[in-house]
Amino acid sequence: MPVIDEIEARLRAAFAPDQLEVVNESHRHAGHAGDDGTGETHFAVRIRAAPFAGMSRIARHRAVLAALVDIPGRVHALALDIG
């Protein structure tokens, strides 16, 4: 399964978001540090979900990273916009 699909599936399962956008930005970093040639190294996630209400910014980030478990270790960059 492509990494982008795995990220989206895990976040949908964990948070049932009202809004979810996962963007593969790897093409913008071709040849830079962290580019392994797979085209699956740099991602941006924008997610809005009710479970984040009342959570601090750090708690929201930790919750997303927990849902993604091993994915951050398989990508070089993961930009998060969580609300």
N, C-alpha and C positions, 0 to 999 in steps of 0.2 A: 504494500500500500504506500503511495506517495506520502511523504512527511506532512504536506499541507492537509491532506485528507485525514491523516491520523490526528493532527492537532485539532482540526474542526470536530471530528467525531468525539474525541475525549472531552472537549469543552462543552459540547452540546449535552453529552451524557451527564456531566458533573454539575452544570449550572442552568440548563434549560434557558439559555439567554434570550432576551427580547431582541437583541441585536448582536450579530457576530460577523466579523469580517477578518479573514486570514489572508494575508497577501505575501506571496513569495517575492522577496526583493533581491534574491541571489544574483540576478543578472546585473544589478547595479554595483555589485562588489566583485565581479569577475576579475581575477588576477590579484586581488587584495589578500591580505592575511586572512586565513580562515576559509578561503575558497578552495574546496577540495575537488572541484570539477564536476560534482554531481548535479549542480544546479539546485540543491536543497540545503543551503547553509545559512541563509539570512531570511527571517520572517518578521512580519509585523502583525500584531493581533489587536483588534479593537473589539471589546466585548462589553455589553451592558446586560446586567442580570440582577434580579431581585435579591439573591443571596448576598450580594456585595453591600447592600444597604447597612449602614452603621459600622462597617469595617474600616479600619485605617488603611491608608495606601499600602503600607507594608503587609498587612494581613491579606489584602486583596491579591497582591503579587504572590505571596506565599501560597494562597489557595489555588491560584492558577498553576503555579509551578508544581504543586502537589498533584494536581489533576493530570499534568503532562508527564509526570514521573521521570522517565529516562530521556525524553525528547530533548531537553536543554543540553544534555551531554552529547547529542548527535548533531546539533546545529551549532554554528559559530555565534549567531546573534539572534536574539528574540526580543523585539521591541513590544512593550505592553502598554496599552491604553485601556484602563479598566474603570468601569463606573457602574 
